[in-house]
Amino acid sequence: MTTTAPAGDDERALLADRLAAVRARVADACAAAGRDPRSVRVLLATKTVDAARVRAALAADAAAVEADGTLAPVLIGENRVQELVAKGPALADLGPVTHLIGPLQSNKVNAALRWVSCVESVESLALARRLAGRCADRATPLDVLVQVNVSGEPTKHGVTLDAAADLATTVAALPGLRLAGFMTVGLRSPDPAAVGAGYAALAAVRDDVVASGEPGTSEARELSMGMSGDLEVAVRHGATLVRVGSAVFGARPPA
Ligand SMILES: *Cc1c(COP(=O)(O)O)cnc(C)c1O
């Protein structure tokens, strides 16, 4: 995050091309799965991308949406609260388009809530309760997704598949929050069948929770899953939100 100058025309054209390529991939995957392409939204994962490039991507997207009225505008996803807070003021005029997609420590809840319309990374009841406490007096509840570690890889965040339905049902009943669905970072593997098994398992949890009849669960249809490398697999298994970073912004500097 060093440059703050507005992105040039070349940069905007490149972002527009890559965004169009991602939308084409989503549309093809939907066609292959017999799904309506409007049932999948694209979220741009903007970690390490400065605010000027984020704006350039959103401007390119706005032009595409204007040209094709069937497209829904992209959303933004930030991983790190520090980055979210740093870029927040420069993006605030764009409206409630930003989701938090990374871990949230309890002492950063207030800072994060200032800038996001959805927290996709709810992975404990303690965090959900803290968010609920901060949102209890809002006119509209905060959208949240329960993050699930479908692969069981120890480096990944999220509640286990076994515990996901219980956490979701409890979260759904908290005032101040609206349970909108589930999020996962899939297995890192070149084998689409192995990756897809995790996504299918999460879709099954989602179906069970929505069908449970428990308070606040009926709108929990969102499945945020799939990234640049595996969005087709995720769409095949029901993703409603794919989170794409490098396919649009290029390779990131090493963390
Ligand atoms: C970085 C990131 C993405 C996007 O990853 P790409 O492979 O660059 O598309 C999606 N979700 C989360 C949680 C991320 O951290």
The ligand as an ORCA input file, in Angstrom:
! r2SCAN-3c Opt
* xyz 0 1
  C      -6.994    -13.715     -0.441
  C      -8.321    -14.305     -0.181
  C      -9.193    -14.618     -1.228
  C      -8.830    -14.470     -2.679
  O      -7.768    -15.310     -3.014
  P      -7.252    -15.400     -4.540
  O      -6.668    -16.742     -4.623
  O      -6.268    -14.302     -4.700
  O      -8.428    -15.219     -5.399
  C     -10.447    -15.110     -0.895
  N     -10.820    -15.297      0.386
  C     -10.019    -15.007      1.415
  C     -10.501    -15.241      2.799
  C      -8.739    -14.513      1.157
  O      -7.931    -14.251      2.194
*
